[in-house]
Structures are given as structure tokens and as C-alpha cells.
């Protein structure tokens, strides 16, 4: 215990806020990907060899790890290129706020390279299955026991 007027040892930590630099990097990457993806409009079909796609994603984000918070929201950008009429290779970056409790937050920034095989049906639907590799930057901050990890990741993807 400290006596009245005795402040004891006081530590000041200046926190670096990376939000403005992260926003600038995301906007710059989005502009670059949009410019690169515009080539797809000049190709006969978006599923043809050589077509490029720029993807913007937003939605619900949740960690399935035990003890993880309930989940919040996330967004991401990506670039995909059709290597053939059925094979797609892409690169994606997301920012996910997994949860908050008071001032404490848990975030994750996955950076992945993904391969997909597209099934060609005679309809507008094009189901795909694929695999990916990457890294997840995971951070707990303003918790009193802040932690940062860079975790390797594998993933499966499927969709219509």
C-alpha cells in the first residue's frame, strides 16, 4: 500500500495507434486490386482463363477457439486470377474484430493465398472447392495481459 501522497512507481506507456496507417494501407491495396481486376471486364467471360477478380468482403467474424469472445465484424479485400477455365489462385487480407469487452479487444488479421477448383455448370452458378495457406496475426490488447501472435494457418473453402 502507498501512503497518502505517495504515488509509488508510475509507468507511462505510449500506445502506437496503427489504425490510420492500417486504413491507408487497406485503401491503397483496394485501389491497386481494383485497377488490376478491371482486366476481367475485357474478357468474354469472368470464368475464362486470364480473368481477374477483385473481391471486397464484409460481415460477421468469430473465432471458434475455446474461450473466444462472441464475435463482431470484419472486412477484407482480395485478388483472384483464373489460371485456366477451372483453376483460380487468389490472395486475400482481412481485418476481423473478434470481440470487445470494455476497452479490451481481440483482433485477427489473416493473410492467405488460396487455390480453388471451379465446377463448370451450364448455369450462372459456379460451385468451387479449394485450399489455402497463410498466417493469422492475432492480438489481444488493452486486457492487462496483452498478447500478439503470428499463427500459421491452413484453410478449406467452398461456395457457389
Secondary structure, DSSP 8 states (H G I E B T S, - for coil): ---TT-------------HHHHHHHHHHHHHHHHHHHGGGGGSS-TTSTT-EEEEEEEEEE---STT----EEEEEEEEEEESSSSEEEEEEEEEEEEEEETTEEEEEEEEEEEEEEE---SSS---EEEEEEEEEEEEEESSSS-EEEEEEEEEEEEE-
